[in-house]
Amino acid sequence: MSRGFASIVFTVVLAGAVTSAAADALAQSSAVETPQQNVRASQQYQQLTCTNAAFRATRIAKECGPLQGSQFYDSCVASFNCNNQPSGANWRQAPPSETTR
């Protein structure tokens, strides 16, 4: 292989790596959401899970399937039960932080 061709190949590979790294950084920076957006997305997911049986079955298979045969499987499936949802205005809020000394 000639030096000129090797130089071109190196330049193309380097440009591809830089472009890939920049695309990854851009994707990560645009994926950051505010707490309000996160709560809204969670509420939409919960509504879809409770109103669309096919979506719920798919999520159970994906999230609980690897647990099948273990002691955790039934608990995982039960977490998709929409009749036992927590109530109250603040149930999604994290508890206040405790100061460690």
ChimeraX attribute file (.defattr): number of C-alpha atoms within 10 A of each C-alpha:
attribute: neighborCount
match mode: 1-to-1
recipient: residues
	/A:1	5
	/A:2	6
	/A:3	8
	/A:4	9
	/A:5	10
	/A:6	11
	/A:7	11
	/A:8	11
	/A:9	12
	/A:10	12
	/A:11	12
	/A:12	12
	/A:13	12
	/A:14	12
	/A:15	12
	/A:16	12
	/A:17	12
	/A:18	12
	/A:19	12
	/A:20	12
	/A:21	12
	/A:22	12
	/A:23	12
	/A:24	11
	/A:25	12
	/A:26	11
	/A:27	11
	/A:28	10
	/A:29	10
	/A:30	8
	/A:31	9
	/A:32	10
	/A:33	11
	/A:34	9
	/A:35	9
	/A:36	9
	/A:37	11
	/A:38	12
	/A:39	14
	/A:40	12
	/A:41	13
	/A:42	13
	/A:43	12
	/A:44	12
	/A:45	14
	/A:46	15
	/A:47	12
	/A:48	14
	/A:49	20
	/A:50	15
	/A:51	12
	/A:52	10
	/A:53	11
	/A:54	11
	/A:55	14
	/A:56	19
	/A:57	14
	/A:58	13
	/A:59	15
	/A:60	18
	/A:61	14
	/A:62	11
	/A:63	13
	/A:64	17
	/A:65	14
	/A:66	11
	/A:67	16
	/A:68	13
	/A:69	9
	/A:70	8
	/A:71	9
	/A:72	12
	/A:73	16
	/A:74	13
	/A:75	11
	/A:76	16
	/A:77	19
	/A:78	11
	/A:79	12
	/A:80	17
	/A:81	12
	/A:82	13
	/A:83	7
	/A:84	9
	/A:85	11
	/A:86	10
	/A:87	8
	/A:88	7
	/A:89	7
	/A:90	9
	/A:91	10
	/A:92	11
	/A:93	8
	/A:94	7
	/A:95	8
	/A:96	6
	/A:97	6
	/A:98	6
	/A:99	5
	/A:100	4
	/A:101	3
